[in-house]
Structures are given as structure tokens and as C-alpha cells.
Amino acid sequence: MPDRTMITDCDLCALLDVLDRCRPAAADDIFYADVLVGLRELIPCLDITFQLMDVTEKRVSTLCVNDDGVEREEVVGTTDEYLTLFWQQFWDEHGCAGPLRTGDHSTLLHHAETSRGRAYTNTPFGSLLDDIGIKDELLVPLPPLGGLDRRLLLWRTKDEPDFSEHEIAMLALVRPHLAELHTRRARELRGGPHLTPRQWEVLRLVSTGAGNAQIARALDVSEATVRKHLENVFLRLGVQSRTEAVARVRAFLDAA
């Protein structure tokens, strides 16, 4: 029997194509809408949403792609029935705290079985989702950034099949790359310089006082490669030394 979670070369090419869609984001968008559009083409769903959440302030920012296009929203507090139930049950067993409650920010949460269970459907939140026709949800957690919970959410209706093991495996594979893209977007919104992920790794190590030999060992590259990375960093930042480079990016290293 074939492995239903197997990722093929075609799948990899398709995912790489989606990740390459991170064209300049619109205005204050929290993520790259084109990437969400591409993922929804690969994994059809009612909508796909990138969500940032400040639990302390009850602030939720979303970038959503559905049949109507791209939708943006930021809400604070309990402005409607859905949000009231959302926050009332947030930390409960069947609430939406998920990775925040467990501390697991890498395991995808598939709610098909849970949402069909009697205990869940009898909750006010479960009943509300049932009333609006939501049958399945897939939560793709990303590690928190700057105190904000980050997650990707995909929804399907009662007329659609549950998310398959293969679709879940594809999202699990792309999950760390989505986190990296959002970190890049967060830097852009803060006015940070555009450097490659490896250049940020080098600068983070430079900021600790590590020399080229130590950086080379930490990244498993040659010292010549480290020197080349630093040359390119100096060029991009318009600086002449390691000290100037670190001073230029220090405010952004936490989001690198």
C-alpha cells in the first residue's frame, strides 16, 4: 500500500514555487498574500488565514484568502458573538489556545475528529461552527515571535473532505519556511535591512563576539565562506566593520 504521506518531487517543486511568491507585500500586511494564494491552490479550502495574536491584549490580526480575494482585519477584545466565545473558551480543553497551552509549536493540529466528538459539538463554540457549516480545521503553529502567537489556519466546510494525511504532510514540510518568511516580513515592517537567512545567522553569531573560525564551526562552513558572507553583509549595509554591522542590525536580531 502506498504511503499516503509521501512527498513527491512534484510536491516539492510546487511548494518551492509557492514560497517564491513572496513578492513585496501590500502596505501593512502581516504576511505575503501571494504565498497564501499559492498554498490555497495546492490545498483547497474554504479559506486560509495567517493569524497573529496578542493574548494579553486580546488583539487578533489576520490576513485571509478565500473566494472573495484577500481580506485583512485587526480586532481587539470581544466585538461579536464569535470573538466572545473565542476568548471565553480560549484556554479550555476544546478552546483555541492549542500550542500556547501545550508549549508544542511544531505539531500540526487536525480537528476533524475532535470537531465531530460529542464533547466538542456540545460546547457553544462547537455549536457556532456547526451552525456556520465549518467541519474541519487545520492549525499550523509557528514559534512565537516578540510575544505574539503565530499560526496558519485552514478551514473546510461540511461539503468538503477532511484534510488528508498527504496535505498535512505538505504543510508540516513548509511550516518552518512560513515562519522564516513571516520573520522576514516582520523585519520589513520594522524597517529592517534585507539580508539572507544565512547572513542573519552570521550576524547573530558576530554579535556574541564569535570569530570567523567559531562561526565556521557553528554553521559547518569554511572560514572563507564566512568571510564572503561578511563581505556581502558589509556591502548591503554600507558599513566597513563587524562592529558597525552589528550596530546597524542589533534592533532586528530578535526578529532574524
C-alpha positions in Angstrom: 0.0 0.0 0.0 1.5 3.4 -1.0 2.4 5.8 1.8 -0.3 8.5 1.8 2.1 11.0 3.5 4.9 10.6 0.9 6.1 13.9 -0.6 7.0 13.6 -4.2 9.4 15.6 -6.3 6.4 17.3 -7.9 5.1 18.3 -4.4 8.5 19.8 -3.6 8.6 21.8 -6.8 5.1 23.1 -6.1 5.9 24.1 -2.6 9.1 25.9 -3.7 7.1 27.7 -6.3 4.7 28.9 -3.6 7.5 30.1 -1.4 9.0 32.0 -4.3 5.8 34.1 -4.5 6.8 36.4 -1.6 6.6 39.5 -3.7 6.6 42.9 -1.9 3.6 42.8 0.5 0.9 45.4 0.4 1.2 48.3 2.9 0.9 46.9 6.4 0.0 43.3 5.5 1.3 41.0 8.2 2.3 38.3 5.7 2.6 37.7 2.0 -0.8 37.3 0.4 0.6 35.7 -2.7 2.1 32.8 -0.7 -1.3 32.2 0.9 -3.0 32.2 -2.5 -0.5 29.6 -3.7 -1.0 27.4 -0.7 -4.7 27.5 -1.2 -4.3 26.4 -4.8 -2.3 23.4 -3.6 -4.6 22.6 -0.6 -8.1 23.8 -1.5 -10.1 25.1 1.4 -12.9 27.5 2.4 -10.2 30.0 3.5 -6.6 30.1 4.6 -5.6 32.6 7.2 -2.3 33.8 8.6 -3.0 35.0 12.2 -1.0 37.0 14.7 -2.4 37.1 18.3 -1.5 39.1 21.4 -3.4 37.1 24.0 -2.8 39.6 26.8 -4.4 42.4 24.9 -6.9 40.1 23.1 -5.7 41.5 19.8 -6.0 39.4 16.7 -4.6 40.4 13.3 -5.4 38.3 10.3 -4.6 38.1 6.6 -7.2 35.8 4.9 -7.5 34.4 1.4 -10.9 33.0 0.2 -13.1 33.0 -2.8 -13.7 36.8 -2.3 -10.0 37.5 -2.5 -7.7 38.8 0.2 -9.2 40.1 3.4 -7.4 41.9 6.2 -8.6 42.5 9.7 -7.4 43.5 13.2 -9.8 43.3 16.2 -9.3 43.9 19.9 -11.5 42.4 22.6 -14.9 40.8 22.1 -16.6 42.7 19.3 -19.1 40.0 18.2 -20.5 36.6 19.3 -17.7 34.6 17.7 -15.0 36.5 19.5 -16.8 36.5 22.8 -16.9 32.6 22.7 -13.4 32.5 21.3 -11.9 34.2 24.3 -14.3 32.7 26.9 -13.2 29.2 25.9 -9.7 30.1 24.7 -7.8 28.2 27.5 -10.4 25.3 27.8 -9.7 21.8 26.5 -11.7 22.5 23.4 -10.6 26.1 23.1 -8.2 27.7 20.6 -5.1 28.1 22.8 -3.6 24.9 21.3 0.2 25.3 21.1 0.2 28.1 23.8 -1.4 25.7 26.3 0.8 22.7 25.4 4.1 24.5 24.5 4.2 22.5 21.3 4.8 24.9 18.4 5.7 22.3 15.8 2.9 19.7 15.7 0.0 20.4 13.4 -3.4 20.1 15.0 -6.1 18.5 12.9 -9.5 19.0 14.4 -11.6 16.7 12.2 -12.0 14.0 14.9 -12.3 16.5 17.7 -14.9 18.6 16.0 -17.1 15.5 15.4 -16.9 14.4 19.0 -19.9 14.9 21.3 -17.9 16.8 23.9 -16.9 19.4 21.4 -20.1 19.8 19.4 -22.0 20.4 22.7 -19.8 23.4 23.5 -21.1 26.9 22.5 -18.1 27.3 20.2 -18.6 23.9 18.6 -22.3 24.6 18.1 -21.5 28.0 16.5 -19.0 26.5 14.0 -21.5 23.8 13.2 -24.2 26.4 12.5 -22.0 28.2 10.0 -21.1 25.0 8.3 -17.4 24.5 9.4 -16.5 20.8 9.6 -12.7 20.7 9.6 -9.8 22.9 10.7 -6.1 22.5 10.4 -3.9 24.6 12.6 -0.3 25.0 11.6 1.6 26.5 14.6 4.7 28.7 14.2 7.1 29.6 17.0 6.1 32.8 18.8 7.8 36.0 17.8 8.1 39.0 20.0 5.4 37.7 22.4 3.0 37.1 19.5 1.4 33.8 18.8 1.7 32.9 15.1 -0.4 30.3 13.3 -1.8 29.4 9.9 -5.4 28.2 9.8 -7.2 26.3 7.1 -10.9 25.6 7.2 -13.2 23.2 5.3 -17.0 23.0 5.2 -19.3 20.1 5.6 -19.4 19.7 1.8 -15.7 19.2 1.6 -13.5 16.2 2.5 -11.3 16.2 5.6 -7.7 17.4 5.2 -5.8 14.3 4.0 -2.6 12.9 5.5 -0.7 14.0 2.4 -2.0 17.6 2.7 -1.0 17.6 6.4 2.5 16.3 5.5 3.0 19.0 2.9 2.0 21.7 5.4 4.3 20.2 8.0 7.2 20.4 5.5 6.6 24.0 4.6 5.8 25.1 8.2 9.4 26.3 9.2 9.7 28.2 5.9 6.5 30.0 6.6 7.9 31.0 10.0 11.0 32.3 8.3 9.0 34.3 5.7 7.0 35.9 8.5 10.1 36.8 10.4 11.4 38.4 7.2 8.1 40.3 6.9 8.3 41.4 10.5 11.7 42.9 9.8 10.4 44.7 6.7 7.6 46.3 8.7 10.1 47.5 11.3 12.3 48.9 8.6 15.0 46.3 8.8 17.6 45.6 6.2 17.1 42.9 3.6 19.6 40.1 4.3 19.5 36.4 3.6 18.7 33.9 6.4 22.4 32.8 6.4 23.6 36.3 6.6 21.4 36.9 9.7 22.8 33.7 11.2 26.3 35.0 10.7 25.5 38.4 12.2 23.8 36.9 15.2 27.0 34.9 15.9 29.1 38.0 15.3 27.0 39.9 17.9 28.0 37.3 20.5 31.7 38.1 19.9 32.4 34.9 17.9 35.3 35.0 15.5 35.3 33.6 11.9 36.7 30.2 13.0 34.0 29.9 15.6 31.2 30.9 13.2 32.5 28.5 10.6 32.3 25.6 13.1 28.9 26.6 14.3 27.5 26.8 10.8 29.5 23.9 9.4 31.1 26.0 6.6 34.6 27.1 5.8 36.2 30.3 7.1 36.4 31.5 3.5 32.6 31.2 3.3 32.2 33.2 6.5 34.4 35.9 5.2 32.4 36.0 1.9 29.2 36.3 3.8 30.6 39.2 5.9 31.8 41.0 2.7 28.3 40.8 1.3 26.8 41.9 4.5 29.1 45.0 4.7 28.2 45.8 1.1 24.4 45.6 1.7 24.6 47.5 5.0 27.0 50.1 3.7 29.4 49.5 6.6 33.1 48.8 7.0 33.5 46.7 10.1 31.9 43.9 12.2 31.1 46.5 14.9 29.3 48.8 12.5 27.4 45.9 11.1 26.2 44.7 14.5 25.2 48.2 15.5 23.2 48.6 12.3 21.1 45.4 12.8 21.1 45.0 16.6 17.5 46.2 16.9 16.4 43.5 14.4 18.4 40.5 15.6 15.5 39.3 17.8 13.3 39.0 14.6 16.0 37.5 12.5 
